[in-house]
Amino acid sequence: MKRIILDTDIGSDVDDAFALALAMRTPDIRIEGVTTVYGDVSVRSRLAKKLLHLGGRPSVPVFPGIREPLLRNRNIFWAGHEDMLLADGEPLHIENKHAVDFIVETVMNHPGEMTLVPIGPLTNIAAAMIREPEIARRVKEIVMMGGVCRLGDNGAELPATEHNIRCDPEAASVVFRSGAPIVMVGLDVTLKVRITSEEQAKLKASGDPLNAALAESLKRWLQYTKRNWTAMHDPLAVSLLVDRSLVTTRKMNVQVEYDHRHPTGQTVATADSNGNVDVCLDVDAPKFLALLMRTLLPESSPDRV
């Protein structure tokens, strides 16, 4: 059983919702709590709780975290559709405890047992490490979606920076330099795993309440991005808790190069057999997509793959 804390900026890109659903629907994953980060964490927390209810996991606690980057020196990206699944006055219980308190207490009280899965900016994780540096040695590992090293076979087509890192590069620097064992699931692999309106139709047709919410969110996101596909960045990170063979990795050291101007925040990876970061360089995209859809679609669905 993999015991995890999922740290998320759910609500903007649809991939966070898919990551939460994948974690909920995977029998070998136990979600100890969901923490939210970046922007209106109240809306993000209520959305996470709503999806937990739809997925039959209402007892999983949700903790709001830090709204601003560590230095409060960068504007917050807010798409405007983050609350589209929420109804006014809907009774959704959100914990009073702060996300950073929850992370510190949970990791420190269960040494070697907790995996942190940050799939948004790393502000909550960095703040927890600043408050309690021992977390770097107590955490089992950190499996994070973030960064880009441009060392795979698609490197020439990739951007120089990635959203989660450039939203708070100071926080990312704290985490990478902590010495904690990290798996970096960056754009090098996540842009290779895509779903389309075809998967959206299958989820909608399944008749499952959680899948219906995912299908609606995916439809809105494709309209927002004006594309017929979107990358499953965050679900790929969650999937590695199930099957690490989905990716090819190399052990490296990673440092974050930045200044105080947005949008700086480049992850520079250097091969080092003693490095603390396993950087993902390639992925078996068809195998990942099969795992994702097999996990989300009910056994009875004729569209199960």
C-alpha positions in Angstrom: 0.0 0.0 0.0 1.4 3.4 -1.1 0.6 6.1 1.5 0.5 9.5 -0.2 -0.2 13.1 0.3 -1.4 14.7 -2.9 -0.4 18.3 -3.2 -2.4 20.0 -6.0 -3.4 23.2 -7.8 -6.5 21.4 -9.0 -9.1 23.3 -11.1 -7.1 25.1 -13.8 -5.7 22.4 -16.1 -7.9 19.3 -16.0 -4.9 17.0 -15.4 -5.0 17.5 -11.6 -8.6 16.2 -11.5 -7.5 13.1 -13.5 -4.6 12.6 -11.1 -6.8 12.7 -8.1 -9.3 10.3 -9.7 -6.5 7.8 -10.6 -5.2 7.9 -7.1 -8.7 7.3 -5.7 -9.4 4.4 -8.1 -6.1 2.6 -7.5 -6.4 0.0 -4.8 -2.7 0.1 -3.9 -2.8 3.8 -3.1 -4.0 5.2 0.2 -4.5 8.9 0.1 -3.8 10.2 3.6 -4.8 13.7 2.6 -5.1 16.2 -0.2 -3.4 19.6 0.2 -4.1 22.5 -2.1 -1.7 25.2 -3.3 -1.5 28.4 -5.4 -4.2 30.9 -5.9 -7.7 30.5 -4.4 -6.9 27.5 -2.3 -10.5 27.6 -0.9 -12.0 27.0 -4.3 -9.3 24.4 -5.1 -10.0 22.6 -1.8 -13.8 22.5 -2.3 -13.3 21.1 -5.8 -11.0 18.4 -4.5 -13.6 17.5 -1.9 -16.4 17.4 -4.4 -14.4 15.0 -6.6 -13.6 12.8 -3.5 -17.4 12.7 -2.8 -18.2 11.7 -6.4 -15.5 9.0 -6.2 -16.9 7.5 -3.0 -14.0 8.8 -0.9 -15.6 11.5 1.2 -13.5 10.7 4.3 -10.2 11.7 2.7 -9.4 15.1 4.4 -8.5 18.2 2.3 -6.3 21.0 3.7 -5.9 24.4 2.1 -2.4 25.6 1.8 -0.4 28.6 0.6 -1.9 31.0 -1.9 1.2 33.0 -3.0 4.7 32.1 -4.1 7.3 32.1 -1.3 8.5 35.5 -2.1 5.1 36.9 -3.3 6.9 38.2 -6.4 5.0 36.6 -9.2 1.4 36.9 -10.5 -1.0 34.0 -10.0 -2.4 32.3 -13.1 -6.2 31.9 -12.8 -8.1 30.5 -15.8 -11.5 31.5 -14.5 -13.3 28.1 -14.8 -11.8 26.6 -11.6 -15.2 26.6 -9.8 -17.3 25.3 -12.6 -18.2 22.0 -10.9 -19.1 23.7 -7.6 -22.6 24.6 -6.6 -23.3 27.6 -4.3 -23.9 26.5 -0.7 -22.9 22.9 -1.4 -21.9 21.4 2.0 -18.3 20.3 1.6 -16.2 19.9 4.7 -12.7 21.3 4.4 -10.2 20.9 7.3 -9.2 23.9 9.5 -5.6 22.7 9.8 -3.2 24.3 7.3 -1.7 22.2 4.6 1.9 22.8 5.7 1.0 21.7 9.3 -0.6 18.5 8.0 2.4 17.7 5.8 4.9 18.3 8.6 3.0 16.3 11.1 2.2 13.4 8.9 5.7 12.9 7.4 7.4 13.3 10.8 5.0 10.9 12.6 5.4 8.2 9.9 9.1 8.1 9.0 9.8 6.3 5.8 6.2 5.7 5.0 4.8 8.8 3.3 5.2 9.7 -0.3 4.6 13.3 -1.3 3.1 13.7 -4.7 3.2 17.4 -5.6 1.5 18.2 -8.9 1.4 22.0 -8.6 3.9 24.7 -7.6 6.1 23.5 -4.8 5.3 26.2 -2.3 3.7 24.0 0.4 6.4 21.4 0.2 9.2 24.0 0.4 7.5 25.7 3.4 7.2 22.4 5.2 10.9 21.7 4.6 11.9 25.2 5.8 9.9 24.7 8.9 11.1 21.1 9.5 14.3 20.2 7.5 14.2 16.7 8.8 11.3 16.0 6.4 13.9 15.4 3.6 15.1 12.4 5.5 11.8 11.2 6.9 9.8 11.2 3.6 9.8 7.9 1.7 10.1 9.8 -1.6 8.8 12.8 -3.6 7.2 11.9 -6.9 6.6 15.3 -8.5 5.2 16.7 -11.8 7.4 19.6 -12.7 10.3 20.9 -14.7 11.8 20.0 -18.0 15.4 19.0 -18.8 15.2 18.7 -22.6 17.4 15.6 -22.7 15.0 13.1 -24.2 14.4 12.5 -27.9 11.9 15.3 -28.1 14.1 17.9 -26.4 14.3 20.3 -29.4 10.5 20.8 -29.3 10.2 21.5 -25.6 9.9 24.8 -23.9 12.8 26.0 -21.6 10.6 26.3 -18.5 7.6 24.5 -17.0 4.6 26.0 -15.3 4.9 24.5 -11.8 8.5 25.5 -11.5 8.3 29.0 -12.9 5.3 29.8 -10.7 7.6 29.5 -7.7 11.2 28.8 -8.6 12.5 29.7 -5.1 10.3 27.0 -3.7 11.4 24.5 -6.3 15.1 25.3 -5.5 14.5 24.5 -1.8 12.9 21.2 -2.7 15.5 20.0 -5.2 18.4 21.1 -2.9 16.9 19.4 0.2 18.6 16.0 -0.6 15.2 14.2 -0.4 14.8 11.3 -2.9 12.8 12.8 -5.8 11.3 11.4 -9.0 11.0 14.3 -11.5 8.2 13.8 -14.0 8.7 16.7 -16.4 7.5 17.8 -19.8 10.1 15.5 -21.4 7.7 12.7 -20.7 4.3 14.2 -19.9 3.8 15.9 -23.2 4.0 12.4 -24.8 0.9 11.2 -22.9 -2.2 12.7 -24.4 -6.0 12.1 -24.2 -8.6 13.4 -26.6 -12.3 13.9 -27.1 -12.4 10.1 -27.8 -11.5 9.3 -24.2 -13.9 12.1 -23.0 -16.8 10.3 -24.7 -15.9 7.0 -23.1 -15.8 8.6 -19.7 -19.1 10.3 -20.2 -20.7 7.1 -21.5 -19.6 5.1 -18.5 -22.4 6.4 -16.3 -20.1 6.9 -13.4 -20.5 10.2 -11.4 -16.8 10.8 -11.1 -16.1 10.0 -14.7 -19.0 12.3 -15.7 -17.3 15.2 -13.8 -14.0 14.4 -15.5 -15.6 14.3 -18.9 -17.3 17.7 -18.3 -14.0 19.2 -17.0 -12.1 17.8 -20.0 -14.6 19.2 -22.4 -14.3 22.7 -20.9 -10.5 22.5 -20.9 -10.3 21.5 -24.5 -12.6 24.4 -25.4 -10.4 26.7 -23.3 -7.1 25.6 -24.9 -8.7 25.3 -28.4 -7.2 21.9 -29.0 -8.6 18.4 -29.4 -6.1 16.9 -27.0 -4.5 17.6 -23.7 -1.4 16.1 -21.9 -1.9 14.0 -18.8 1.0 15.6 -16.9 -0.2 14.9 -13.4 -1.7 11.5 -13.8 1.6 10.2 -15.2 3.2 11.2 -11.9 0.5 9.2 -10.0 0.8 6.3 -12.3 4.5 5.8 -11.3 3.3 4.7 -7.9 1.7 1.8 -9.6 4.2 0.9 -12.4 7.6 2.6 -12.4 8.5 0.7 -15.6 6.3 3.1 -17.5 9.3 5.5 -17.7 13.0 5.5 -18.3 14.9 7.5 -15.7 18.5 8.6 -15.0 19.9 9.7 -11.7 20.8 13.4 -11.7 21.3 16.5 -9.7 18.8 19.3 -10.5 19.2 23.0 -9.8 16.8 25.8 -10.6 18.2 28.7 -12.6 16.1 31.9 -12.1 16.0 35.5 -11.4 13.1 37.6 -10.0 11.5 38.2 -13.3 8.6 36.1 -14.5 8.7 33.6 -16.3 12.2 32.5 -15.3 12.7 29.1 -13.6 14.7 26.6 -15.6 15.5 23.1 -14.3 19.1 22.2 -15.2 19.8 18.5 -14.8 23.3 17.1 -14.6 24.0 13.3 -14.6 25.3 12.1 -11.3 25.1 8.5 -10.1 24.9 9.8 -6.6 22.3 12.4 -7.4 19.0 12.6 -5.4 16.7 13.0 -8.4 15.5 10.3 -10.8 14.7 12.3 -13.9 12.2 10.8 -16.3 13.6 10.8 -19.9 11.1 8.6 -21.8 7.7 7.0 -21.3 5.7 4.1 -22.8 2.7 6.3 -23.7 0.3 3.6 -24.9 0.9 1.6 -21.8 0.2 4.6 -19.6 -3.0 5.4 -21.4 -4.2 1.9 -21.1 -3.5 1.9 -17.4 -5.3 5.2 -16.9 -8.5 4.3 -18.8 -8.5 0.7 -17.4 -8.5 2.2 -13.9 -11.1 4.9 -14.5 -13.7 2.9 -16.5 -15.9 0.5 -14.5 -15.6 -3.2 -15.3 -19.1 -3.2 -16.7 -18.5 -0.4 -19.2 -18.3 -1.6 -22.9 -15.7 1.1 -23.5 -13.2 -0.2 -21.0 -9.8 -0.6 -22.6 
